[in-house]
Amino acid sequence: MMGRFIVRRLLSLLAVLFAITVLTFLIFQAIPGGDPAVRMAGRTATPQEVNDVRQQWGFDQPIYVQYAKTMQKIFDGSVVSYRQQINVEEEIARDLPATVSLAVGAAIIWLLFGVLAGIASAMHAGRPLDRALGLLALTGLSTPVFLLGAVMLYYLGYKLKLLPLEGYVGLTSDPWGWFTHMLMPWIALSVVSIGVYSRVLRSNLLDTMGEDYVRTARAKGLSERRVLIRHVLRNSLAPIIALWGLDFAWVIGGGAILVESVFNLGGVGEYAAQSIQSLDVPPVMVITMLVACAVVITSAIVDVVNAALDPRVRLQ
Amino acid sequence: MSLLDVRDLRVSFATPTGSVPAVDGISFELASSEVLALVGESGSGKSVTAMSLIGLTRGPHTQIEGVALLDTHARAPKAQERLGAQVSAGGAASLDGRTELIGASENALRRIRGAQIAMVFQDPMSSLNPVMRVGEQIAEQILAHDPHCGRSSALARAADLMERVDIPRARTRARAYPHELSGGMRQRVMIAMALSLRPKLLLADEPTTALDVTVQTQILELLHEQRDALGMGIVLITHDFAVVAGIADRIAVMKAGRIVEQGPAQDVLGSPTHEYTRTLLRALQPPSTRRSPRPATRGPLVQVRDLKVRFAATHGLSRRWGLALAPAPEQPGHDEARWIAAVDGVSLTLGAGETLGVVGESGSGKTTLIRTIARLIQPAAGTISFDGADVTHAHGRRLGRLREGVGMVFQDPHASLNPRRRVDATLQRSLRLRGASRGAARVQAGTLLERVGLPSAYAVRYPHELSGGERQRVAIARALAAEPRLLLLDEPVSSLDASLRLGVIELLAELQEQLGCAYILVSHDLAMVAGVADRVAVMYAGKIVETADTRRLFSSPEHPYTRELLASSPTLPQWKSAV
């Protein structure tokens, strides 16, 4: 049952990935008016450069050839930003480790603390601890990341000198340096999500606690802890996991650009922002595809995890 | 010494408008191997009583007072064998070897729950955890009370228990998830779970209400058997005297949190002393509003020929409509049948002003049949004609005309009335839809309310301000708004308390007399159908197996399935002959 579900999910994943390549191509090359070669070459290009771009990308040929050439260039890593004469994919490969480190670490932190705070709130629903956590969540939600980042940098980095101020250090070259450099960005990025996750989980848990099978579990004489973990939590996790997958993909695709630039991590988000500002089309196109693929792949993983948690999902 | 001794139990819930007593000072006793039935209508406090005994109603807004003593050493001589698990109730106050439940600490009570007192709940569909295999759910209870029992031996014991409650191929089924089992099987799993530690006391809260009649009988027999085998006392909670008649030794009748009458079963059923008990028993009597069948004066109103409706087995309509169509699969995982024939070649004719009863168990296709006649579901094959015109593929204006001629009343008036709309708005909307002016709609809404026996002041109420019976009257008024020539009634009274049912049934009969519209009445309640319908069609697995004049069907059923259905329908003994 589970195996068949995974195979089905993988097949539909492939179909969606193909659709993404077509849509990205259409959005960037086919739908906008004017000459795609001029757009790709950038505003400062000479007529000769524009002509070269037209040749390389096949813009003088039928649309399916254009699509094939575009995909070929993206997949063999030969997309070049003509403005700066830099290979786009090498640039992304250089920025990705910082972004992935940020996403993985922060996602673990916000999932862990979000779930813990959600459970604590639900168990004390309506009592002082729940109110306090609710207030805290609201505070976290409404604190701008750049403010929180700046405050942390000032106190933890500048005044107390506990943590390094900014920049990214590779995990393989210096694990401890990597960890200390990432700690503040992780916290800054997690705070909002911890607030959201704890509140969503709290209300899911409270809904599930009213279910008949939870009453059955209590009538069986199970300890309150076991009722909560085996019967309530497992049936409340699905929305949290779906949310988690989307948020994670969003960070991978450069969504956490504020955190990336406050701490000067040099991640994918910063690169995307620079490219958009200078109307540099090739990197924007590649990053768009990266984001879309990250979202689709993580949501496939989320579906498989949810199917493992709930056998009824496997039937759909 | 009795097994359970409850004295002056009081439970009240704090609400923003003050404290509401749910149980108001009740006392009763129960001996080992005895079955006590707590009977009462919804809201009488019977479930709260049972749940309070094991502390399931405890909470910041609940106040529980009184004494409930459980004899933790009691055991009927017959069942004096080695117990699966020895559980002591340490930490609870003991009086002469008995344990007090109401004041017991949560920890002490937890050790009693499931081990000494087990509970079976009403709805087996929702009472099992959907994401755990049923064998594990049973094993979990064993492990909670007997930590020395290993996981694998607990699982083996779970399978044994499932075998003992007559679940075929128990070893395979123990690995099934709840959604892979039928309702009856799930209730057997619940009972296996409840029996897993040989409890001294079983609290069974409406254990058969959600099940089909043939399954009901089996479950009651199973409880009876296990009572004898284990020598446990049973508190059986039900609203249905017919269920009680066969199994209870004693009956306590509850009303508004009090026990109004209690005594040996045959006394309470045979010569009830309290007026309320008599009312309840009378309400159970099969209604008889049936007239002698009238010869069809005009041509048939509805003609259905060879109708077939199919649903995808695992998704699509059957899921969206929440119909329990999928038959219990042989093996866990039901990919075998991609399509299920919900209605499989049905033909029927209905004369103008006639009442046709359609009976059958859940999943037999009754509801799908009438929804297809109203063209809410598109048939796969066959024809439907209404008033001489073929409407099988009618659409647009012609479908609108059909819908105007057909009214529908659904089972659950709570779910089928818009909770945010006042009664008058609900009725006026239906009236306006068929072209009444604003002013006329207001007047006619008043007339409709009067017609269904509701005071005109009810026009400004919201559905939650009405009782179940009143809501169903509003639903009927809404169905009548279009002055239909055919009313499709889908279990119109089965969600109502017995004392309210009769009123709604009489109303329907009266309205038919006045308006002359035809009824198709779908129900699993044979006694009700017997009292109302001119003719009855028996459905089984999507087919009509027998159609006959009501009197003939009940006196000399021809099809074996009809006979089985009639035999297993729970009725009080003295009425068996009356039907």
Contacts between the chains, C-beta under 8 A, distances in Angstrom:
chain1	res1	chain2	res2	distance
A	1	B	333	5.4
A	211	B	126	6.8
A	212	B	121	6.3
A	212	B	123	6.1
A	212	B	126	4.0
A	212	B	127	4.5
A	213	B	126	6.5
A	213	B	127	5.7
A	213	B	128	5.6
A	213	B	129	4.4
A	213	B	130	7.2
A	215	B	51	8.0
A	215	B	56	6.2
A	215	B	121	7.0
A	215	B	127	7.5
A	216	B	119	7.9
A	216	B	121	6.3
A	216	B	127	4.8
A	216	B	128	6.8
A	216	B	129	7.6
A	216	B	190	7.6
A	217	B	129	7.0
A	218	B	56	5.9
A	218	B	113	7.1
A	219	B	54	6.4
A	219	B	56	6.3
A	219	B	113	5.7
A	219	B	114	6.4
A	219	B	118	7.3
A	219	B	119	4.4
A	219	B	121	7.8
A	220	B	113	6.7
A	220	B	114	4.1
A	220	B	140	6.9
A	220	B	141	4.1
A	220	B	144	6.4
A	220	B	193	7.0
A	221	B	110	5.2
A	221	B	111	6.4
A	221	B	112	7.2
A	221	B	113	3.8
A	221	B	114	3.4
A	221	B	115	5.9
A	221	B	141	6.9
A	221	B	144	5.3
A	221	B	145	6.0
A	222	B	110	7.7
A	222	B	114	7.7
A	222	B	140	6.8
A	222	B	141	7.4
A	222	B	144	5.0
A	223	B	110	6.7
A	223	B	144	7.2
A	226	B	140	7.9
A	226	B	144	7.2
A	230	B	129	7.8
A	230	B	132	7.4
A	230	B	140	7.3
A	231	B	129	5.4
A	231	B	132	7.9
A	234	B	131	5.8
A	235	B	129	7.2
A	235	B	130	7.2
A	235	B	131	6.1
A	309	B	131	6.4
A	310	B	130	7.1
A	310	B	131	4.9
A	311	B	130	7.8
A	311	B	131	6.3
A	311	B	177	4.6
A	311	B	179	7.5
A	312	B	130	6.1
A	312	B	131	7.7
A	312	B	177	7.4
A	312	B	179	5.6
A	315	B	314	5.0
A	315	B	315	7.4
A	316	B	314	7.7
A	316	B	315	6.2
